[in-house]
Structures are given as C-alpha cells and as structure tokens.
Amino acid sequence: MAVPNRLLNAVTSRFASEAGFAVPTVTLMMVAALGMAGIAVSTSIQGQGGAVRDQRSKSALAVAESGVAEALLRFNRAGVVDESTPCAPVETTMEADGWCGAPPPTNVGGGIATFRVRPTASEMPNGEFAFTELEAVSEATVNGVTRKVEVTASSSSGMDPFIDASVKSKDGIHLDSNAEIHAGSATNGDITLDDNARQCGIATVGIGKALNGNGYFADLECGVVGGTPGEDEIRLDPVDASKAAISNDNSRLFSQDLISGNKSTVCFNGLNGKGAPDDSCGARELVIGSNSSVTLGGTVYIFCKVRLDSNSSLYTVKDKQVWIYFDSPEACGYEDEDEPVTQLEMRSNSRITSEAGKANKVALLFVGSDDIATKVLMNSETAVDGPCEQNFAVYGPYTDIELDSNTKFCGGLAGKTVTLHSNAEVWTSSGIHEFYLPLTAPHFIPNRFVDCSTAPAVIAPDEGC
Amino acid sequence: MRRLGESAGALRRSERGFTLIELLVATTIGMVVLGGAVTVFMGAVRSEPRTASQVSALQEARVAVERITREVRQGMYVVTAGPSDLALVTYVRPGSCGTAGGAAEPCRVIYDCAADACTRAVAEPDGDAPSAPIEVVSGLASTAVFQYSPSGPEAEPSYVDVRLSFATNEGGPVVVADGAALRNTES
C-alpha cells in the first residue's frame, strides 16, 4: 500500500503546486484577451457615442415639447383669463421682458423642462380685449443635451368662424330629399345628399371623408357642377359662457323686455308674463306662446332652453349685437336621457330676428356637452316670401342642429351635426361675414412650431427661435 | 535506503518554479496567443483609418439627418417630393432668404441628391433667388433619400422619412435614418 500512497501524494502535490505552466499561460492569455476586449469596447463606445447623443437629443426634444404642452394645457383649462392677470394660468406674474415668469421646472422622463409664456391680447370688434395669441418657449435638458422649442398658438376669440363657409359641422352634414344649402359648407365628416338634395357652394369634407350624392354645385345658384370636394379639417372651438353667466341681461325679462300678445302664454324662470307661477318653464327657460312675441333690449342673455310656439317671435333691438347663450346641460341640471335635450325649439312660423335684419346681429351660442346630447330644432313650414325667414348665427360645436321640413334659414350654422329635412333651405347672408366669436374659451391651438437653437437667451426667452 | 529516498523527495519538492520544459511549453502557447492578439491588433490598427473615416461619415450623416429632419419638423408644406430631391417651405434662421428680422422666417429649402452627395440651397418661399447649393453629405450609396407619407401624385406629404445609406467594404450598407412630421401645416 506504500507505493500507491506515494504515487497519489505525488500526483496530488503536482496538482496542488503552482509551479506548472498553467499560471504563465493563463496570465498571458488573460492579458491578450483583455487587450482584445479593450479594443472592441473602445471601438464600440466610439461608434455608439453618436447614437447615444441622438437618443438624448430626441428625448430632450420630447421633454421640451412636453413643456409647451403643459403651457397650452394650463391656458386651455383656465377659461377666460382676465386682462389684468394674464399669467394666472401659470401662477406667475408678468416680468419686465413682457413674458410671464417661469413656473417651477417639471421633471419629465428623466429630463427637466422649463417654459415661459407670453399671452397677447387684441381688441375685438366690440371693444373688449381677449387673449388671442399665446407664445410658449420650452427648454429641456436630458443627460447634458439641451433642446428648445417655441410654439405660437392662437384661439378663436374674436375670430369669424364663418369666414370660409356658412354651414359647418364637426361630424357631418345630411340633407334629406329636396333640401338645399346655398352657401359654402365644411365638415370634418361626410356630406350626404339624398335624392334631389343640393349643396350649392364650395364644400369641403373631412380627411378621408366624402360627399355622397349627385347634387353638388360649386356656385350658390346651383349652375356649376362641383366635382369632388376638397378634404380639410375644420376647427370649432367650444363656447365659454362663464362670463355671461355672471353678467347678463336676464333680469330685464319681463320688466324691461316687454311682451306683445298673450302674457299668460309667455314664461320665464317659472313665472309667466303676468308674474304668476307657471310650471311650463323652469329655471332659465323661456317659452313664448303662440301669437306672442318678446323683444330683447339687452345684449347678453343666458338660457337653458328657449321654445317658440307657432307664430311667435323673439326680436332683438336694432343696431345692437345680441349674444344669446345656452348653458351646458350639466349647468342647467338636465340629465342624460335617450333623447337629446332640445335647448332651442322653434315651431311653425316662429322667428328669431333682429330689427336690423342682419344675421350677425343675433348670435345663438350653445355650450353643449360631451356627455349629454343637446339639440337645436327649427321648424318653420312657411311659404318663403322674403330672402330669409330665419336670420341669425347658430354656433354650437357640441350641439346637433336640425332644420325641419320647409324651414328656410339665413345666416351661419355651426354644430356637431347639421341635418336638413326635406325641402329645408339654408342661405348664406352677407352679414354673417361680420360675425365674430366673443370671449369663447381660449382654446389655443398651435399654428407655428420652431425648433430653436439653444444659445443662451439674454434679452428674451424666444431668442434663437 | 529510507534516508536516500527522503533526500530525493526533498530535492524534488524543493524544485519550486518552472522547469525548462514548462517554460518552453508556456512560452510557445503564449507566443501563439500573443501572435493572434498582435494579428488582431495590427488588423485593427490597419483598419483604424477606414473605421475612423466611417465613423466620421456616420457622424456627418447624423448631422445631416438631424438638420434635414429639423427643417422638416418645422415645415409648412412640401413643394417637391421626389426620392432624391425635396423642396419644402420651412422656418429657417432669420436672414436666410432675404428678409431680416429677429425670428425664424419661412423660406424654401431645397435638398438635391445626385451622384453620391446631397446639396442644400435656400430660396424665397416662391422659389425665387435660390442660394448656391452647398454639399451637406457625401459618400452615399444611394440617392433615394426621401420617402413621403402620404405619397402619390396628388398627395400633400405630412411626414418625410430621411434615409442616408453608405456603402461599406464588408457586409451591407450602413444606414442612418430618421423622419419627422411637418408641424406647421395649415390643417
């Protein structure tokens, strides 16, 4: 047993010893391997440096754009901004350079975004000021890479939504048989013309949408075949009634705004024209019974519902621009039901018109709602003697507009949908091009984007843009 | 005998370190490995100018792509939409096309790719008074640089894809690609 033990010890000793060629061989191999790996890593880092910088640059651009988005969001959410506190939406004050102070930086996706804004007011036709333009500059740094962008956005306050078309709809325009539009039309959806229905005037449909039917003409007199209408996107900004809700002329009814006809069939705010309780109308609801009329002497009214029974009229005084707001169904306490809430209903032979006779002098503005459907229903059924039976502007981006059979409307229509039933007609009015949106919610939409240089701004935040 | 055996064992145990054979074997293996490493290293050294050139070209391409996409991003509308030529009206630094002012101004920027290079020129928005073309990237394997969406004869592109392709000695071409949507279109 001694010999095997000795042999085993020798082998064990050999393996345990560090005196073989393993150490220098492995060392050399490791040195060589590390050298090669070092070269590979160095080359790789060099090659990917640009890619990493590109990635950081894109991230910085995205973060900078998020700053602009936040600025726009703050202003769009704020509603009408008072002229004396233009920087209220960003909770800062105006600085000497004419820009609002910078709100605290925002950490977005590993980058820091800082932005500054400059709201610009302009005078509207009625002398009021509205913030119609907003300039936002945002700068962001991600891992040492800085990008700066500038966006100029405009709102519709003071703008004429009917400048290019008198009939506008977000979702689509539908003409039943024999209905006609003698005006330019524009929608983000389809235009559907049933048998013998005619669209006379330049029409545009939404992107990827179509005009269905054969009655498209390019001129108001239906003499020139229109071909394929253009595709474009229209913009109908929401109505802001917050100011009208505070300051309005509702109290004039019926103390100063007098009734002509049967006072007991006219009702507002739960009281009839004689001052007696009347359950035919609720809060801010106006009902004008048959063969009666009311003349509005004020300029701003805000209702929940208006109903004109047959042969009734709602007049506005001459040479005054009258704004009649219809508050949101939520603010009026209406609930979501199967049928839309009809906020304006005009029955046979009823009229809303100004003594001046121009469409732009009476504007019906519907706040509407995303959740509760609202509707305007006009029903005339009169023989058309004059050029226009109804002569005003209806603007309700969230409200469906429906013209019943034989209605003749003159002015501007803008709604969620516009439907003309058989034999209804819409005509454009020269006065509609003088219409302008009052202090609607300043829904700022970007119209100029500049990817700025990132040289340090010395004089103004928009340097390099 | 026992003492002799112990003495021999001690002698063997005292031979710590490397024997000649071990050193020869280790050196041979080391030389082989080192030779391989040196070969690789020399190859890397020899190819370094080419690699550096490619890296430089890539960097040049990145700058060019960045510049083109930046101008596309600020674009208002595309005037010419070809695979090797792009003309668009976009915001560029003030004074680039005549008018002076403190803010970026709309100008027509014309990219034209022919042979293996792309040039850039700036003109007034209607195309008048174009500047002399300046080469912005070279060494291209293909002049089909631009793609558009939507595309087609009547389409008004709202997105431009930029793809710069460089030939390499081995393998396929190296491509630097990016794209941007026009942010100042009317709609």
Boltz contact constraints between the chains, C-beta under 6 A:
constraints:
  - contact:
      token1: [A, 19]
      token2: [B, 16]
      max_distance: 6.0
  - contact:
      token1: [A, 19]
      token2: [B, 17]
      max_distance: 6.0
  - contact:
      token1: [A, 21]
      token2: [B, 22]
      max_distance: 6.0
  - contact:
      token1: [A, 21]
      token2: [B, 25]
      max_distance: 6.0
  - contact:
      token1: [A, 21]
      token2: [B, 26]
      max_distance: 6.0
  - contact:
      token1: [A, 24]
      token2: [B, 26]
      max_distance: 6.0
  - contact:
      token1: [A, 25]
      token2: [B, 26]
      max_distance: 6.0
  - contact:
      token1: [A, 25]
      token2: [B, 29]
      max_distance: 6.0
  - contact:
      token1: [A, 28]
      token2: [B, 30]
      max_distance: 6.0
  - contact:
      token1: [A, 28]
      token2: [B, 33]
      max_distance: 6.0
  - contact:
      token1: [A, 29]
      token2: [B, 33]
      max_distance: 6.0
  - contact:
      token1: [A, 32]
      token2: [B, 33]
      max_distance: 6.0
  - contact:
      token1: [A, 32]
      token2: [B, 34]
      max_distance: 6.0
  - contact:
      token1: [A, 32]
      token2: [B, 37]
      max_distance: 6.0
  - contact:
      token1: [A, 35]
      token2: [B, 37]
      max_distance: 6.0
  - contact:
      token1: [A, 36]
      token2: [B, 37]
      max_distance: 6.0
  - contact:
      token1: [A, 36]
      token2: [B, 40]
      max_distance: 6.0
  - contact:
      token1: [A, 39]
      token2: [B, 44]
      max_distance: 6.0
  - contact:
      token1: [A, 50]
      token2: [B, 59]
      max_distance: 6.0
  - contact:
      token1: [A, 50]
      token2: [B, 62]
      max_distance: 6.0
  - contact:
      token1: [A, 232]
      token2: [B, 187]
      max_distance: 6.0
  - contact:
      token1: [A, 233]
      token2: [B, 187]
      max_distance: 6.0
  - contact:
      token1: [A, 449]
      token2: [B, 183]
      max_distance: 6.0
  - contact:
      token1: [A, 449]
      token2: [B, 184]
      max_distance: 6.0
  - contact:
      token1: [A, 450]
      token2: [B, 74]
      max_distance: 6.0
  - contact:
      token1: [A, 450]
      token2: [B, 91]
      max_distance: 6.0
  - contact:
      token1: [A, 450]
      token2: [B, 104]
      max_distance: 6.0
  - contact:
      token1: [A, 451]
      token2: [B, 70]
      max_distance: 6.0
  - contact:
      token1: [A, 451]
      token2: [B, 73]
      max_distance: 6.0
  - contact:
      token1: [A, 451]
      token2: [B, 74]
      max_distance: 6.0
  - contact:
      token1: [A, 465]
      token2: [B, 104]
      max_distance: 6.0
